[in-house]
Amino acid sequence: MNPRPAKRHNVLPGFGLSLGYTLFYLCLIVLIPLSAAFIRTASLSWEQFWGIVSTPRVVASYQLTFGASLIGAGINAVFGLIVAWVLVRYSFPGKRLLDAMVDLPFALPTAVAGIALTGLYAQNGWIGALLAPYGIKVAFTQLGIIVALTFIGLPFVVRTVQPVIEDLERELEEAAASLGATRWQTFMNVILPVILPALLTGFALALARAIGEYGSVVFIAGNIPMQTEITPLLIITKLEQYDYVGATALAVVMLVISFCMLLVINLLQWWANRRAGRES
Amino acid sequence: MSATTTRPASPAPAVALKRTATGEHPAIKWLLIGVSVVFMVLFLIIPLVAVFFEALKKGVDVYFAALAEPDALAAIKLTLLVAGIAVPVNLVFGVAASWAIAKFDFRGKSLLITLIDLPFSVSPIVAGLIYVLLFGAQGWFGPWLQANDVKVIFAVPGIVLATIFVTFPFVARELIPLMETQGNEEEEAALVLGATGWQTFWKVTLPNIKWGLLYGVILCNARAMGEFGAVSVVSGHIRGQTNTMPLHVEILYNEYQFAAAFAVASLLALLALVTLGLKSFIEWKTRHEHAVLPLEAPRQT
């Protein structure tokens, strides 16, 4: 009942069963279905594949998806850092409620977020009506997509940065202050370098989520080809036209991007852990 | 925790010093708090309030009529059914995976953890698409399924599969770090005292991980009930048959039945609030337990 020798002597049973089941289930649900997309696409020649994934409409959708995701993740990096700082360092009425609400975008179904934001930012909506006199349109424009992607990415930065701020050593800040540093210098030179890996990890997580996001965006986007059509929507459009090959080729592009993002995030986390290990 | 006890007794005025030397100017402090509150109210609170406001705008009668409508009831039932299958299946997987990963050393462990997290980085649309490629009419198993009269895509099994995919990592990623920090000592003690493997699991491991398990299940359930993109690819949007609640919301919204759409959406928003409430409760509960029970203290079971 000892299928594989573990590095250290381990008397616990069930290694073969649990690992075997894990691998079996992982292959069945995740790996085999994902490989289907790559195998389907392999039947295309490189020219055919490139022809599908580089038409002007598709390229416009990449630009929009990435541009809006980068801006959304950037907004979250700035405001997420402030929110995390405020939640850790200050006490004020309503703080615990605010803290609990940070996770709302994880818990609220994306379709609900999508129709709620669309209703708010439409020209007759609560916020849209305030902006309309200034000629600012949000719903059914690229701005609306940025709003939706900011919403769904909000928890990532806060929740990755928050524990790092909690673990910050106050002594370092005291030392910096007693050596004559201003509070701003202390923040830039002492605090920021410590939380930077976590901040970047949060940014990358928010970006990765935003690139693949669909539910919250389709309602507010307006979905006009070349202007407000995101790549996941284009996949759906191709599927509805029974263009399975085209949909799969785009899916492969998105999968490759996902894998790259995953690699970047893992490297960032490794960096963050190493940094944290050295600090303590 | 232990740092505070090992540190030599520091003079009390240190607390007062902290406030002045390493605190921000009150104006900056309140500015930052203000920015945070405005940002969160704008992006989180107002949209949430808007859901309930729009749902109840035309009165309570319209609200309940929208929920009692047969298609809405069918959508609610289907959503409960899908979550009722996907969550337990992923729960079993999560426990098995975390047992293997946290309790044993083996090569390729970090690769396995990355692969388990993979569904989180895949776009929901792609998640739905890969099942169409496998089980759709033109898919690998399509002809065989058609010959045997089994429908997966545009039917309930496809919805369940897509939901399992998108909620795949939730329980495992909650349990792995928890079980890693708990170590193997308690299980080893149980085994030395003559317990069988299953007894050890049920009586020692499970009570230790129950809160983490519940935490993962709650998040998994919220996503399972609320998943939109992946499910919309495989569902086929057949009213009363393959529409989950989020898909029903979409259809009503696109038909300009806003009050009804927001009524169904408000149920999902309530689910989100319950999820957040339970999540906060578990966080409070576990912090509480940690504070009371040092790791070495005997546990009452």
Boltz contact constraints between the chains, C-beta under 6 A:
constraints:
  - contact:
      token1: [A, 6]
      token2: [B, 104]
      max_distance: 6.0
  - contact:
      token1: [A, 6]
      token2: [B, 105]
      max_distance: 6.0
  - contact:
      token1: [A, 7]
      token2: [B, 105]
      max_distance: 6.0
  - contact:
      token1: [A, 10]
      token2: [B, 104]
      max_distance: 6.0
  - contact:
      token1: [A, 11]
      token2: [B, 188]
      max_distance: 6.0
  - contact:
      token1: [A, 11]
      token2: [B, 191]
      max_distance: 6.0
  - contact:
      token1: [A, 12]
      token2: [B, 103]
      max_distance: 6.0
  - contact:
      token1: [A, 12]
      token2: [B, 184]
      max_distance: 6.0
  - contact:
      token1: [A, 12]
      token2: [B, 187]
      max_distance: 6.0
  - contact:
      token1: [A, 13]
      token2: [B, 197]
      max_distance: 6.0
  - contact:
      token1: [A, 14]
      token2: [B, 197]
      max_distance: 6.0
  - contact:
      token1: [A, 15]
      token2: [B, 104]
      max_distance: 6.0
  - contact:
      token1: [A, 18]
      token2: [B, 96]
      max_distance: 6.0
  - contact:
      token1: [A, 18]
      token2: [B, 99]
      max_distance: 6.0
  - contact:
      token1: [A, 18]
      token2: [B, 100]
      max_distance: 6.0
  - contact:
      token1: [A, 19]
      token2: [B, 100]
      max_distance: 6.0
  - contact:
      token1: [A, 21]
      token2: [B, 96]
      max_distance: 6.0
  - contact:
      token1: [A, 22]
      token2: [B, 96]
      max_distance: 6.0
  - contact:
      token1: [A, 22]
      token2: [B, 97]
      max_distance: 6.0
  - contact:
      token1: [A, 22]
      token2: [B, 100]
      max_distance: 6.0
  - contact:
      token1: [A, 25]
      token2: [B, 93]
      max_distance: 6.0
  - contact:
      token1: [A, 29]
      token2: [B, 164]
      max_distance: 6.0
  - contact:
      token1: [A, 29]
      token2: [B, 165]
      max_distance: 6.0
  - contact:
      token1: [A, 30]
      token2: [B, 118]
      max_distance: 6.0
  - contact:
      token1: [A, 33]
      token2: [B, 130]
      max_distance: 6.0
  - contact:
      token1: [A, 33]
      token2: [B, 134]
      max_distance: 6.0
  - contact:
      token1: [A, 34]
      token2: [B, 130]
      max_distance: 6.0
  - contact:
      token1: [A, 36]
      token2: [B, 130]
      max_distance: 6.0
  - contact:
      token1: [A, 36]
      token2: [B, 133]
      max_distance: 6.0
  - contact:
      token1: [A, 36]
      token2: [B, 134]
      max_distance: 6.0
  - contact:
      token1: [A, 37]
      token2: [B, 130]
      max_distance: 6.0
  - contact:
      token1: [A, 40]
      token2: [B, 133]
      max_distance: 6.0
  - contact:
      token1: [A, 79]
      token2: [B, 39]
      max_distance: 6.0
  - contact:
      token1: [A, 82]
      token2: [B, 32]
      max_distance: 6.0
  - contact:
      token1: [A, 82]
      token2: [B, 35]
      max_distance: 6.0
  - contact:
      token1: [A, 82]
      token2: [B, 36]
      max_distance: 6.0
  - contact:
      token1: [A, 83]
      token2: [B, 36]
      max_distance: 6.0
  - contact:
      token1: [A, 86]
      token2: [B, 32]
      max_distance: 6.0
  - contact:
      token1: [A, 86]
      token2: [B, 33]
      max_distance: 6.0
  - contact:
      token1: [A, 86]
      token2: [B, 36]
      max_distance: 6.0
  - contact:
      token1: [A, 90]
      token2: [B, 29]
      max_distance: 6.0
  - contact:
      token1: [A, 90]
      token2: [B, 33]
      max_distance: 6.0
  - contact:
      token1: [A, 92]
      token2: [B, 33]
      max_distance: 6.0
  - contact:
      token1: [A, 98]
      token2: [B, 40]
      max_distance: 6.0
  - contact:
      token1: [A, 100]
      token2: [B, 276]
      max_distance: 6.0
  - contact:
      token1: [A, 100]
      token2: [B, 280]
      max_distance: 6.0
  - contact:
      token1: [A, 101]
      token2: [B, 44]
      max_distance: 6.0
  - contact:
      token1: [A, 103]
      token2: [B, 276]
      max_distance: 6.0
  - contact:
      token1: [A, 104]
      token2: [B, 44]
      max_distance: 6.0
  - contact:
      token1: [A, 107]
      token2: [B, 222]
      max_distance: 6.0
  - contact:
      token1: [A, 107]
      token2: [B, 272]
      max_distance: 6.0
  - contact:
      token1: [A, 107]
      token2: [B, 275]
      max_distance: 6.0
  - contact:
      token1: [A, 107]
      token2: [B, 276]
      max_distance: 6.0
  - contact:
      token1: [A, 108]
      token2: [B, 272]
      max_distance: 6.0
  - contact:
      token1: [A, 109]
      token2: [B, 226]
      max_distance: 6.0
  - contact:
      token1: [A, 109]
      token2: [B, 246]
      max_distance: 6.0
  - contact:
      token1: [A, 109]
      token2: [B, 268]
      max_distance: 6.0
  - contact:
      token1: [A, 110]
      token2: [B, 228]
      max_distance: 6.0
  - contact:
      token1: [A, 111]
      token2: [B, 228]
      max_distance: 6.0
  - contact:
      token1: [A, 111]
      token2: [B, 246]
      max_distance: 6.0
  - contact:
      token1: [A, 111]
      token2: [B, 249]
      max_distance: 6.0
  - contact:
      token1: [A, 111]
      token2: [B, 250]
      max_distance: 6.0
  - contact:
      token1: [A, 112]
      token2: [B, 265]
      max_distance: 6.0
  - contact:
      token1: [A, 112]
      token2: [B, 268]
      max_distance: 6.0
  - contact:
      token1: [A, 112]
      token2: [B, 269]
      max_distance: 6.0
  - contact:
      token1: [A, 115]
      token2: [B, 253]
      max_distance: 6.0
  - contact:
      token1: [A, 116]
      token2: [B, 47]
      max_distance: 6.0
  - contact:
      token1: [A, 116]
      token2: [B, 50]
      max_distance: 6.0
  - contact:
      token1: [A, 116]
      token2: [B, 51]
      max_distance: 6.0
  - contact:
      token1: [A, 117]
      token2: [B, 47]
      max_distance: 6.0
  - contact:
      token1: [A, 119]
      token2: [B, 50]
      max_distance: 6.0
  - contact:
      token1: [A, 119]
      token2: [B, 54]
      max_distance: 6.0
  - contact:
      token1: [A, 120]
      token2: [B, 50]
      max_distance: 6.0
  - contact:
      token1: [A, 151]
      token2: [B, 43]
      max_distance: 6.0
  - contact:
      token1: [A, 170]
      token2: [B, 22]
      max_distance: 6.0
  - contact:
      token1: [A, 173]
      token2: [B, 22]
      max_distance: 6.0
  - contact:
      token1: [A, 174]
      token2: [B, 21]
      max_distance: 6.0
  - contact:
      token1: [A, 174]
      token2: [B, 22]
      max_distance: 6.0
  - contact:
      token1: [A, 177]
      token2: [B, 21]
      max_distance: 6.0
  - contact:
      token1: [A, 177]
      token2: [B, 22]
      max_distance: 6.0
  - contact:
      token1: [A, 183]
      token2: [B, 24]
      max_distance: 6.0
  - contact:
      token1: [A, 208]
      token2: [B, 121]
      max_distance: 6.0
  - contact:
      token1: [A, 212]
      token2: [B, 123]
      max_distance: 6.0
  - contact:
      token1: [A, 214]
      token2: [B, 124]
      max_distance: 6.0
  - contact:
      token1: [A, 214]
      token2: [B, 125]
      max_distance: 6.0
  - contact:
      token1: [A, 214]
      token2: [B, 229]
      max_distance: 6.0
  - contact:
      token1: [A, 215]
      token2: [B, 228]
      max_distance: 6.0
  - contact:
      token1: [A, 215]
      token2: [B, 229]
      max_distance: 6.0
  - contact:
      token1: [A, 232]
      token2: [B, 123]
      max_distance: 6.0
  - contact:
      token1: [A, 232]
      token2: [B, 125]
      max_distance: 6.0
  - contact:
      token1: [A, 235]
      token2: [B, 125]
      max_distance: 6.0
  - contact:
      token1: [A, 244]
      token2: [B, 138]
      max_distance: 6.0
  - contact:
      token1: [A, 251]
      token2: [B, 126]
      max_distance: 6.0
  - contact:
      token1: [A, 251]
      token2: [B, 129]
      max_distance: 6.0
  - contact:
      token1: [A, 254]
      token2: [B, 123]
      max_distance: 6.0
  - contact:
      token1: [A, 254]
      token2: [B, 126]
      max_distance: 6.0
  - contact:
      token1: [A, 258]
      token2: [B, 121]
      max_distance: 6.0
  - contact:
      token1: [A, 258]
      token2: [B, 122]
      max_distance: 6.0
  - contact:
      token1: [A, 262]
      token2: [B, 121]
      max_distance: 6.0
